[in-house]
Structures are given as C-alpha cells and as structure tokens.
Amino acid sequence: MKVISNILGRFGYTKRSTTSNPAQWFIDWVHGGEPTASGKNVNEQSALKYTPFWAAVRVITGAIASLPFIVYRRNAGGGKNRVMTHRTYGLLHDRPNEYMDALTFIETRQAHALTYGNGYAEIQRDGAGRPIALWPLLPDKTFRRISDKGLSYYEIRLTKGGSVYLPDYNVLHIKGLGFDGYTGYNVVSYHKEAIGYGMAVKEYGARFFGNNASPGGVLEHPKVLSDSARENIKKSWEAAHKGLSQAHRMQIFEEGMKWVQTGVDPEHAQALEVQKYTVDDCSRIFNIPPHKIGSLERATFCLPADVQIYTESGSKSISKIEIGEKVWSLNKNNQWVLSPVLKSRCTGTDDILNIRTTNRIIRANAKHRILVRRKYNSPKPGKGGYQWNEWRNEYIPAGELKIGDVMVSSERLPDLGLMQIGERVLDKHFMEFCGLLLGDGNINIKNGYITIARANNACYMDYYRNSIKQLFVSYDGGNGRNNNIGVLTKSVRLQESDRNTRFSSILASRELDEFGLSGNARTKRVPEWVFQTSIKNRLSFLRGFLDADGSVDKNGRISFSSCNEKMLSQIRYLCIGCGVSVTNMRCQEGITRLPNGKLQSYKQYCFTCSNPADNRKISSNDSRYIKRLAEGKSFDKKGISIILSNLPGLFLNATSIASNLLVVPIVTEFLIVLTPSRIFINAPRDSTSPEELLS
C-alpha cells in the first residue's frame, strides 16, 4: 500500500482518508469521488458538473468578487479614509500577483471556500516582511496543523512529492462553517447524497431521452431465432430508433414480427418531475433563493411584500393594499392627493436611491418626483444695479437632485429613534441657552461645571443670567426639582467673573450632555434633534448661537463665524431650513498672539445671511433680526411666511399629513442600492446627480 501511495503521490494524488480506512483514498482516485446511495461518485470536480451546484457557486463568487476591496485608515475622531498609498491596497484592489487580477483571485478563493469549505492563499513577503503578492493554494493539498507547543502552521503537499510548511501569519485562510474553529467542513463531502441524487436524476433523464423519450417494449417473432439472429435484429432496431434524432420514424416488420408495448412504472415516470425539486437542495445548501440559480417556478416578479405605501389610513405594506383603497399620489397639478387604486401591474425593476439629507434618509427611484427649493438669479438688475436672488419651488425627479438641494417636507417629521424631548422643555429661553452654550460654552461633566464666555455687551449677559436662573435655579413647589429638565436645583451655584459665567451642577451637566451640547471647540456639532423642532424653536437656537459666535454690521448683514467647519456648516443648513438666504462658506487664515506671547496660526470659517427688506431695521449691536423671526413677526416675501402659505399640502416620508410645510432637509449624499450588494458612495461637493456619482 505504501508503494502505491508513493506512485500516486508523484501524480499529485494524496490520501484524503485516515489510516483506519486506507481503501477510501484509493476508491476516490479510481472512481472519481466518494460513492453515494444513488450510485454516483461525488467529489468537488464532479459536483460542479451538476448545473444547480455550478450556478449556486457562480452566483456567490461573482457577487463577492464584484465588491471593491479597499484599504481604509480609521481616524482618531471617528470615520475612515481610503488609503491608496498603502502597500496592500494594490494587492487587494488591483492585482494580487503577476498572473491574476483581483476579480479572478477573489473568485478562485471564494469558490474553494464554497466547495472545499476552506480557501487558502499564501502571503509572499519581501526581505523586510512586507507583503508583495498573494498566491492561491489548492485546498485539497493544504492542511492546517497544530504543533506540540500549540502553534498553528500549514502543510502544503507538492505535486511532485514532499511538503512545504508555512507559518500561520503567511497564509490567508477563509473558513466556512466548522465546529473546531480551525477549518471549515467540506461542503461537497457533507452533502454528497443530495448532490449525488440530483446527478442521478439528471442522468436518468438523459438516458430516458436517449431512448426516444418513450417507454420500452419487446419485438415478438412467431418463430424461434438463433442467437446471431436476435443480435442482428436488436442492433438494426436500435440503429433505426434510438435517440431523439430517430424518433417517430416508420418501421417495416418482416416474417410476422410485431411490437408489444410493455409500459413503464409510474414511479419511474415521475422521476423526471423530481429533477426540478433537486434544485431546492442546492438552494438550501448555499442559503440562496431558488430563482438565483434559475428556478423560476415560484418567482413573483413583483415588489417585496414589505414595501411601505402611504394610504388614507397611514403607512401599509404593499401586500395589504386592496383594489379601491386610496393612496397618496401626484395629480396633474403636481399636488399630493388621495387616489383610489384601480389595478396593479408589474412595472419592472429600478435601482433605489437612498437620498441622505441632514436629518433623514428618503428612498425613491430615479423617476420619483420630489419638491425642492432652488435659488435663481433675477434676469434684470434692480435699482442701484443690484441683482437679487429668487427662490423657486419646483418638482424634479429624484435622479436629478444635486448635492446641496433644499427639499421641502412635512413639518410632522417621522420618528427617527432619537431622544424624545418634551415641548415644555423646548421653550424660547432653553433654545437660546442651547445655542449660546454650543457657540461659547463648555461642559465639564466630571466636575459638574457649565461655563459660558462673557460677551462684550453687558445686556446680553444680563438677559442670559436671568434665563439661567429661570431654567436651572427655580423651585417647583419647594420640592427642589426644576420645572423643565428635572435637575436638583439645591446643588446649583451661579458664579461670575470678568471672563465667564459659570454655574455648577453635576445633574445639570449630565442632562445637557444628553442633549448633545458637550465637546470642545473643534468637536462640537449641532444636535440632530434641533433639526426636528419647530421653526420658532430653531430660530431661537440660532439667536443664541448668534449672540455667541455672530455679529450684525451697520447694514443689517448677519455673519456667523467659527473655527469648527463642520458645526458652522450645520448652522448654515439650519438657516436655510428656516428660510434665511445665506452665502457660501469661506475660510480666513491668520496669525494671533496667545496670552503667553507666542504666535499661533488659525483658520476661521464664516458665512453671512441677510434680508434686504430688514437691513435698515437691524441695529449693529443686537440680533433683533433673528429675534423677530423667532417671535413670528412678518417680513419680506423671500422669507419663510410665503413658503408656508403658498406650498401645496405635501405628504412625503412623514408619519402623518400636515398642512404647513418647512424647508429642512439638505441633500448631502446618495446611497445607491444595487442587487445583490450595496455600494456606499460619499458624494463630493461638486457632484450633480447620482449618475455622475456612479461614473
């Protein structure tokens, strides 16, 4: 037996069985696989000849290989950046070795993992230990071993005999399902009976059609025939009728012969019907739908049953909507109205655009019409040669959206799973305090200090000092609990100095931290719940931030500035959402002298916003412009009042209909949902449409 092993080893055949069963490896080599109850021998190569098995492996390997393999570096403050200069980027994304591209390498490795249960690749390194190539290894010749000291290594048996041993860190191992955690189970070996049964049924069907696809019978001769005569008649009959090409041909009988039909067993006749059910076995093995491998018996060719449609009674699954039920749709005037469902039909399949805005994600196809608000320059200059900007509301297909477009949505925003904040908390004073704290405040959660920098104008601090006392230092019936956010006011102490105002309360600092107002000057962000509040509350928030990091010039032009670019960008979006015209952000660089005498460079970001009709009504030392908006007073037609009064009732991705509208979401990026995988695209600022993103 050892001699045979040495001979077969020279041809690349190795024992796959244990020493307790030495005959099994010889059977595998001679018969081409492990025997099954159906009589078919199954191994990894023969299983791929079974079309459902081939299709399943092909679908999964193709889907995984189509995904981009990209190297990222995690940032300290969160997020990640693509690192194209990293040494491994080219190996994973472009070409792992000189003979294969990335697609071929990933397909090969994944096909090994799906059939053998394990996919191996050797990591070739240079003299400095850096990876320079990836080489796939044959899984039937690669074995994972554990040394006596518990170290893991791999044995690779060579085709010409002998073995090579690689350490664990030089082998890329993709494991399938397995219980020991070291290797995956061989899929073909574990499911050989199901695969062998399907192969047997397929062969039976082939033989059936090779026999003219008709039941058997006998030729009856009135006389006794010799052996040679019987053999000649049999050969001539098969030559004339065997095979589909010879079907239904005329036969002339001689010497009184006749054909006697013998029929066929019904159970054998149903074997052909069984062939389509064997496809389900391959679907279950790889956990994929049958239609993915070509079995369209139960394919519906329609939308998924969990797609939500907005109806008269609220959001419903498309499977539960009946003929005659009223759903929301656009009429000829581009207004959202309730219309009855008359019939249903299949309209084909489209890619779904997940449009990410500043406060939500909207799912729509490229043809879905969405109401947006865009700025256009007036065709003719006005008095004094100035050319005013004009805002227009228009419906456009979702595929034509641009990064930065302002979308119009219902004021009743959907529940995004964020922190629920009571209306009694979000009053004018609290929102102003939150804006001031975000701009010029600091929260020390450990010591319970809440510090606000002193403004140049003393009246501001008098105003906010009274607000702080009202919010945090007022008692409710002597029980020591605050009316608004529920902090224990007995522990609150208000302290003032020439540079800042500080009040101390561990409970208050924790509460404000829950509201998302903590952080330093460069990490602060506008809390997401601010975008979901009413216009009045958002304008109050802007007033507080303006008192901290804003100014008003003699012409009434309001400016916001901060060293935090991302936070100021959110403030700009918040202004746009409230109907305030704003300019693009710009950056100013300079050098400042620190208190210790040292010079330090800085970057300051800023933008301006103004309303021409109110320029002369705003003094240079206060923020009455924002204050007037927060109090709901009337203003120019370019303001929010004309938006609320003229827009039609729109119902788009909201939990309930609302008559008044607000401009809130700003398109920031697109998520293109493809089948069978998802591709996330970070949209650059100069991108104009989803089609350009994909290109």
Secondary structure, 3 states (H helix, E strand, C coil): CHHHHHHHHHCCCCCCCCCCCCHHHHHHHHHCCECCCCCCCECHHHHCCCHHHHHHHHHHHHHHHCCCCCCEEECCCCCEEECCCCHHHHHHHCCCECCECHHHHHHHHHHHHHHCCEEEEEEEECCCCCEEEEEEECHHHEEEEECCCCCEEEEEECCCCCEEEEEHHHEEEEECCCCCCCCCCCHHHHCHHHHHHHHHHHHHHHHHHHCCCCCCEEEECCCCCCHHHHHHHHHHHHHHHCCHHHCCCCCCCCCCCEEEECCCCHHHHCHHHHCCCHHHHHHHHHCCCHHHHCCCCCCCCCCCCCCEEEECCEEEEHHHCCCCCEEEEECCCCCEEEEECCCCCCCCCCCEEEEECCCCEEEEECCCEEEEEEEEECCCCCHHHCCCEEEEEEEEEHHHCCCCCEEEEECCCCCCCCCCCCCCCCCHHHHHHHHHHHHHEEEECCCCEEEEECCCCHHHHHHHHHHHHHHHCCCCCCCCECCCCCCEHHHCEEEECCCEEEEECHHHHHHHHHCCCCCCCCCCCCCHHHHHCCHHHHHHHHHHHHHHHEEECCCCCEEEEECCHHHHHHHHHHHHHCCCCECCCEEEEEEEECCCCCEEEEEEEEEEECCHHHHHHCCCCCCHHHHHHHCCCCCCCCCHHHHHHHCCCCCCCCCCCCCCEEEEEECCEEEEECCCCEEEECCCCCCCCHHHHHC
